Structure formats: C-alpha cells, structure tokens
Amino acid sequence: MNVAQYGIILFVEKYEECVVFYRDVVSLEVVYTKDSLTTFRFGSAYLMVEQGGKRSTQEKGRHQNPTVLRFDVTDLESATAELQGKGVSVEKQTFDWGRIGAFTDPDGNRCELKNVP
C-alpha cells in the first residue's frame, strides 16, 4: 500500500472549543477548515477535528475513547508551564519508561506530553 499521508480523525461535541484549544492552546497549525471540520498539522501527519462526538465533563475513560493524543517534547517542564499558563491542568507522572504530562481537551479526550531526549 502506497500511503501518501497518515492522519487521525477526532470526533467531538464541543467543536468550536476544541478547534480553539488545539489551535490556540496546543499551538497546532491549521491546514484546512470546512464547515464542521478542521485539520491541523500533527507532526508529519494530520489531526482532523470534526463534529459528531460525545463530550465528557471529565477525562474520558478507555471505554469511551481508547485513544490518547501524544505530543513528544524535549522539555516537559517548559511545555507543562506553557500549557498551565494558558489555563490547562497538567498532571505529571513518572514511569519506568519515561515521564508524561497528562491533560484533556474541552471534550474530555486525553492528551499527553511525553518527555523525549
């Protein structure tokens, strides 16, 4: 199979709030917008945010959304401080395989910063 590009489609209920979150808070570049979907550059792939999901007022469990959006960063402390400065609650966790900072988008979808060398 000759794949031209890889992408993730994230269905959300709070569409406008999620677009603002990924654009203005997480600082993803908008590539394309049409009606009820917005596509962001997500590393060498894309993240499409589209209406049609179900929001949660707290972090969705794996049974509600078995996906985590991972953002690899070289400075976890700086990235965490940047998000916290924009009003995002970030929970740092340490595992034997590395450190993360977990947070959620306006729909309750789990996102993580992962510290990489």
C-alpha positions, 0 to 999 in steps of 0.5 A: 500500500502506497500511503501518501499521508497518515492522519487521525480523525477526532470526533467531538461535541464541543467543536468550536472549543476544541478547534480553539484549544488545539489551535490556540492552546496546543499551538497546532497549525491549521491546514484546512477548515470546512464547515464542521471540520478542521485539520491541523498539522500533527507532526508529519501527519494530520489531526482532523477535528470534526463534529459528531462526538460525545463530550465528557465533563471529565477525562474520558475513560478507555471505554469511551475513547481508547485513544490518547493524543501524544505530543513528544517534547524535549522539555516537559517542564517548559511545555507543562508551564506553557500549557498551565499558563494558558489555563490547562491542568497538567498532571505529571507522572513518572514511569519506568519508561519515561515521564508524561504530562497528562491533560484533556481537551474541552471534550474530555479526550486525553492528551499527553506530553511525553518527555523525549531526549 
